[in-house]
Amino acid sequence: MNKKISRRDFIKLGAIGLIGGAIAYSGVWALFQGVVEAAPGMKLGEYDWEKHYWGYVCDSYRCIGCGRCVVACKLENMVPWEPQYYRTWVERYVVTEDGEIFVDSPNAGRDGFKADQINLKYKNLNIRKSFFVPKLCNQCDKPPCVQVCPTGATYMTKDGVTLIKRKICIGCKYCIVACPYGARFLDPRLKAVDKCTLCYHRITKGFLPACIEACPVGARIFGDLRYPESPVRKILRGKRVSVLKPTLGTEPKVYYIGLEKGVN
C-alpha cells in the first residue's frame, strides 16, 4: 500500500539527507586531505585481526552531553532514527545533597540536554551536581550474550569485538535479556538484533569509530590494547578507571574515567 508523505515529513527527510550528505562529504574531503586519523597502532588499509585487541574509554569528566556521538552513530550505521533505537546513548545523572540519584536520557541524548530541561524537571530538588555518562556495548571478554544465543548469530572475533550475524539471527531476544548493560535492540526493519560494533567496518580499514571522530571534547577514546602506545593503554597505565557492573564478571573492555557511585 502506498503511503503519502506530507510536505512537513518530506522537508524533514530532506533535511536529514542533507545532514547525512554533508557529513559523508566532509568525511571524504578529510580523507582526501589526509587528516582522518588512523586507529592507533594501525596503518590505513592494513588489517590482521590476530594482532589487535580493541578497548574503549569514556571520560565522564569531559562529556558535555551534546549528543553528536549518537547522531554520528545513527548516520554511520544506518540505525533507525527513532530515539528508542540506538547503538550508543548518553545518560544524565543528577545527584542531590541528600544523595538521591536521578537519571534521564531524552531521545537517548541524541538532541543534547538543554539547560532549561534540568531546571524544570528537577526545580524542587537541592542539586549537588550533575554529569553525563556515555553508554554503549561493553565489548565484554566474557559476553553473556554469546553464551545464550541459540544459533551462533552473536559471536566474538579474534580481536575482541562482539558482533552479530544478521542472516542467522532469529530475533528471539535471548541476548537482549542476557545483556546487563541494555546495549541491544531488535531492529524492526531487519527483524534481527543490533548493537554497537565499534564501527567494525571502519576499524578494520584503519579508521576510528564514528562516535570518536564526532566527539568535540575527546570524551570518547579508542585504541588497541595490544599496542603499548595506544591512547587506551596509556590511560589504563596512568589514570584510575572503572567498569560498569564489575561484580558480574563479564570483564568489559569499555573503561570509564570519573565513574561515580550510583552509575550502572
N, C-alpha and C positions, 0 to 999 in steps of 0.2 A: 504494500500500500504506500503510495507517495504521500509524503508529508510536506505541506507548505511551510516555508521558512519565513518568519516575519521579518520586516525591514530591520527591526531592532536586533534580532538574532543574527541577521546577515551582517550587519555592521560589527557586531561583537565578534563573530567568527573571522571577519576580515581583519579586525584589529589584532586578534590572537595570531593569525597567519603572518601579519606584518612584523609582529614582535619576534615570532619564531624565525622568520626570514632574516631579520636584522641580526639576530644572534648567530644564525648559521653563517651569514655573510661575514660578520665580524670575526668568527672563528676561522673561516677560510683565509681572510685577509691577514689575520695574525699569524697563521701558519705560513702564508706566503712571505711575510716579513721575517719569519724565523723567531718570533717572540713567544710562541706556545712552548711552555716548559715541558720537558720530558719528565716522566716519573723518575724520581731519584734512583740512581743505580742502573738506569737503562739507557739505551740509545734508541732513537726513533726508528721504528721499522724492524727491530730485532726482538725476539721473544723466545725464551726457553723456560717453560713453566716449572721445571725442576730446580731452577736456580733462584727462584723468588718465593717469598712468603710475605703476604701483604698485611699491613697493620694500619690503624687509623686512630687519630687523636681528635677529640673535641675539646676546645678550650672555652669553658663556661664564663671565664673572666672576660674574654674578648667578644663573645657573641652579643650582637645588638638586636637580634630578633627581626632583622629586615625582611626575611623570607626569600631572598634572592636564590638561596640554595634550593629551596623547594620548587620554585619556578623553573630553575635551570634543570633540575632533575626531571620534572614532568615533560619539558620540551625535548630534552635529550633522549629520554627513554620512552616517549610517547605514552606516558601514564595518563589515564583518564583525567580530564580537567576538574571534575567534581572533587570537592575537598575531602570526601571520605576515602578517596583512593590516593595513596602516596607511598613512595619508597623511602622518603626521608621527611621528617617534620621537625618543628621546633615547639617546645613547650615553655610556657612562662610560669615560674614559681614565685609566689608571693608569701612572705613569711611575716607574721605579726609579732608584736612584742611579747605576746603570750605563748609563742612557739607554734601557733597554728600554721598549717601549710595549705595553700590553695594552688591548684594547678589548672591552667586552661591552655587551649591551643586552637584559637578560632581559625577555621579553614586550614588546619594543620600548620598554621603560621605562614601560609602562602602569601598573604597580603600584608604581612608585618603586624606590629602591635602599636596601635595609636595611643598616644599619651592619655587621651580622654577616656579610653576604654578602662584603664586601670583605676582612674579617678571615680568613674561612675559605678563600676562593678564592686569595688572594694572601699567605697567612700566612708562607710561606717566602721571601718577597721583601723586599728592603730598599727600601721605597717612599719616594720623594721627595715625590710629590704625586699627587693625583687631581682630576679635574674633569669636568663634564658638558657635552655639546655637543648642542643641539637640531638635528635634521635635518628637511628637507622638500624638496619640489620647488624647485629653484633659480630657476625662472622666468627662464630664460636669454633674453638678447636674440638669441642665435644658437642656438636649440634644435636639437640633432641629432635629437631625436625627431620633430620636424615634417618634417625632410628625408627620413626613411626610411619614413614612413607611406605605404602604397600606396593608401589610399582617401581620404586627406584628413581622416580622423577626428580626428587630432591637429592643432591649428591654434593660431595666436597672434592674440589680439584686438588692437584698436587701442590699448587701454590697457595692453598689455604682459603679459597673462596667458595662459599656455598652457593650453588646455582640450582636452577630448575629447568628440566627438560619439558617444555610445554606440551610437546606432542604426546607424551605418555602420562601427563598429569590428568587424573580423572576428577579433580575438583572435590575430593572427599573431605577436605578441610582438616584432616588429622594434624597436619603440620601447623596450621593456623592455631589450633588449640594447644599444641605442644610448645610453640614458641613463647617463652616467658617475657619477651620484650615487645609484643604486639606489633611485630615488624612485617607481617604478611597480610595479604588481602586477596580476595578472589576477583580477578579481572572479569567483569561482566561480558566483555566482548569476546574473550577467548575461552571463557569457562575454565580457566586454569589459574593456579595461584601465582602471584607475582610478589616481588620484594626487591630490595636493593641488591645489586650485583657488583657494587663498587665500580660501575661502568666498565664491566669486564671487556666489552668490545673496544674500549678506549685504552685501558691499561696494557692490554696485550699488544697494542700497537705503539706503546711507549708514551701515551698521553695521560694526563691526570684526569681523575673523575670530574664530571661537570660541576658538581657542588663545590669542589675545591677551587676551581677556577672562578666560580661565581662569587665566592665569599669575599667581601671588600675589606675585611679586617683580619683575615688569617685565623679565624676561629676553628677552621677545619684543616687538619694536616694529614697527609697520606704518605706512606713510604714502605720500603722493603725492609722487613725485619731481619733479613739475612745480609743486608748491606750496612756496614757499621756507620757510615756517614749519612744515612738517610735521616730526614727530619724526625721521623717517628723514633728511630733508635736513639737519636741524640736526646729527645725529650724523655724517653724511658730511663736514660742514664742520668740525666741532670735534674729532672723535676719529679715531684711527688704526684703520682697518678693513681686513679682508682678505676674500677669497672662496675657496671651495673649488676646488682644481684649476685655478688661474688659467692654466696653460700650455696648457690645452685650447682656449682661445679661444671658449668658449661665452658669455662675458660675463654671468655670473649677476647677478640683481638681489636676491639674498639675501646680505647682508653680515654679517660676524662681528666682534665685539669680543672681543679676547683669544684669537684663534685661534692656538694654539701649533704649533710644528713637530711634524710627525707626524700631525696631524689631516687626514684626507682624505675 
